[in-house]
Amino acid sequence: MTRNQTIAQVVFPIPVDRPFDYAIPSPLAEKVGVGKRVRVPFGRAWEVGYVVGLLAKSKLPRKAIKPIGEVIDETSLLDDRLLELSKKIRDGYLCPWGEVLEMILPVSLRARQNRESFSGRWEGSLEEPPPLPEDEGNALKKIRASLDIGGREKFLLVGELGTDPMEVILQAVHQASSNALSSIVLFPELARVHEAMGHFRRRFGDRTVALHGQLSPLHRYEIWKTLQSPGPHVVLGVRSALFSPVQNLGLIVCFGENSRNYKQEESPRLHARQIALFRSSLEGATVIFESQTPSLESFSEAERGHYTLLRLHRHPERKLPKVSVVDMRDELRLGRRKVLFSRELERKIREALEKKEQVLLFLNRRGFATSVHCRQCGATLRCPDCQVSFKYHSEKKKLLCHYCHTEEAAPEICPACRAGYLQYTGAGTERAESELSRIFPGARIARLDKDAAKGKGALGDILRDFHEGKIDLLIGTQMVAWKIFPKKALLVGVVSADSLLNRPDFRSAEEAYAILFHLVSQAMGGEGVGEIILQTFSPDHHVIRSLSARDTTLFYEEEMRLRRELGFPPFGFLAKVTLSGKNEETVLSKTRSFQKALGRLKSKGITFLGPAPEFGPRRKGETRRHFLVRAEKPILAEALKRRCARFEGGSVKLLVDIDPV
């Protein structure tokens, strides 16, 4: 700071988006700096805030400005690039600056650090990159060209069934390191970070680090400080790794870029894909978005020429599995109204078991029954906190809310009318497991879902038993789609594809296609030809037709057409605005006022749906209403910022979610 800068602008991790001015006492003049934390009086308490600016003079009267009490950090925690990135996030997602900074910095920095040493040094020899097949080599050549010129080029790396992009990425990171550039490699799940660490450590040794929230606070702090030193570094992680304080960032990779996990559910509700683009624009980094089933947003960017599309093709010797579609309406015509498994799927399972082959079954619902209702008064048993229908879990003999995890003992009579006519409808993995045990009494059957994998080491035990052939038939939720299973011919059965297709979400078809595509890949093997059976009441749905014909183009063309007609992304921009509070009358009054404010944006090409009641986890007694706001141009953040500013404060909270998923 300079001598005439006597005022520090400080932000706090609170839902107020403005800096507060504090006087810099003379003894602290040499210590205060942008990017450092300070302890200051705030209200009636002392709080820790972040210095984001220095001024010569404040607009406030001198008497109203309190002095800084302490400077916590010797050196700045944030360089100019990360500070600028935090401002882009604040402006792009309409969230308080202090909350953004709190998210970026490791939790351990909030406490005094006792230095600890963490070993784990790589002691083996480093592997040499192997030669690549022609299409992988061509893809790598284009990526290397971008890295060599320090460009901001964006690539969309799309592989066919049976391809693995890992070696292309490893060699791209190797090129970046050779150019003295650091790399950040993101994965949608922490489990995939752990799986990939071995590949990267064998190639890059101690330059490879994993940065994520499950590290101990001191370990994460030590990694953070290490990454501030000259590299090149190779950082693996989930969303938070994007904020690694590496210097000379040259490459950002997003594996599985279409994953919903890249969207943060709590404030600030950012999307890692967009933050990667923000950081690339600030630091000139090359970006690789990887997916076998890319998001429609990324696919559209590639079609428009904004991203360079790189395709990886399957080796001719790798055999594609057979995709069979079972029309469950045929089962209804035969009077089989409540069956989970069609005659065809039962027959195929029996044949596989006779051949000593393993079977994977997918059902996207946990529990035994998906709803409980009274046949006399019609009441559906719902969670008292969030009004979502309870699911019945037979193992616990309890009703569970899958949103907020509320548990209640399963009643014998209806709580509303006191009649004993409760009916359990719908089917989850517990009921499917029970049915399978009845139909195939000699089979070794296991379940893979959040409930079965809850105990310490339970997930690893299930996967190991399946790998070792101790399980004949495994029924599970999405874990079955994304986990790595033995690469041999398998029978895969989708019990209800409709549970994915019929969700009230405009992205349901896109996400269903991604999950079912990965289930098809589970049936690929080196020995024999695998098969996947899709049970559905909607065999003509474009997701099912595309998978059956193995025609990716069919899916993307049809889904793009539907999105274009509705004005949804990538042909429009969305924001979700939620108003909440404990007083229902006050919330509804504010909602009406906000509705009028939104109506005045129609001339700017902004329309909205709602207000509608908000379901999902919330505090007891809380009322929520939400709007879905959309625009043809990227003007939502700026337009909503002005409107929302008028509604800040008071007993009603207003939350804006840009690009909701």
Beta strands, then each sheet from edge to edge (+ up, - down):
strand 1: 7-11
strand 2: 20-23
strand 3: 37-42
strand 4: 45-55
strand 5: 70-71
strand 6: 154-159
strand 7: 182-186
strand 8: 208-211
strand 9: 234-237
strand 10: 249-254
strand 11: 286-290
strand 12: 308-312
strand 13: 322-327
strand 14: 359-362
strand 15: 371-374
strand 16: 391-393
strand 17: 398-400
strand 18: 407-409
strand 19: 422-425
strand 20: 445-448
strand 21: 473-476
strand 22: 491-494
strand 23: 531-536
strand 24: 573-581
strand 25: 606-613
strand 26: 623-631
strand 27: 653-658
sheet 1: 2+ 1- 4+ 3- 5+
sheet 2: 8+ 9+ 7+ 10+ 11+ 6+ 12+
sheet 3: 13+ 23+ 22+ 14+ 21+ 20+
sheet 4: 15+ 19-
sheet 5: 16+ 17- 18+
sheet 6: 25+ 26- 24+ 27-
end
